């Protein structure tokens, strides 16, 4: 996953970036997130912690929200939440469990609420990497649903985008706001989703 350039395009400009500097900035942002929290993190504190100048950070990312997003979520794009084993119920349950555990990670939980607040205050704030991450995982879940539908396990008319939003949104709320037990939340969420996607004749009687 590529870090966003100052214009928000995600494309680096000028001379090639030193990956060691990028790694130092990312490590510094993650340390600060867990030690002092999102509100206390600044571009200046990240630069100081990483041992680089503030302009060095700004050349790579246009705002604190962009740096923090990349530090918290940048590596998540390489991890598939929707792995396919051929057993749809198992796969969906693992997706739900992975989503809950993901939001519970200290760096992720420290970053998530602060980034959302910044985006609310500034509607113009666009973080391209977030869309890339969402699209990747959304596509993985859609492929899982299509495969299950091809075997008659899932209705072919299931709205995969709505299913994704429901799973990830509920996992987010349960992990960061409600504070439920991760395994119990994942199991209940999966059971609820299965009732909604199964072919009608396969649903349990009320």
Secondary structure, DSSP 8 states (H G I E B T S, - for coil): -----TTSSS---SS---HHHHHHHHHHHHHHHHHH-GGG--HHHHHHHHTS-HHHHHHH-SSHHHHHHHHHHTTGGGS-SS---S-HHHHHHHHHHHHHHHHHSHHHHHHHHHHHHHHHH-TT---HHHHHHHHHHHHHHHHHHHHHHHTTSS-TT--HHHHHHHHHHHHHHIIIII---HHHHHHHHHHHHHHHHS-GGGS---
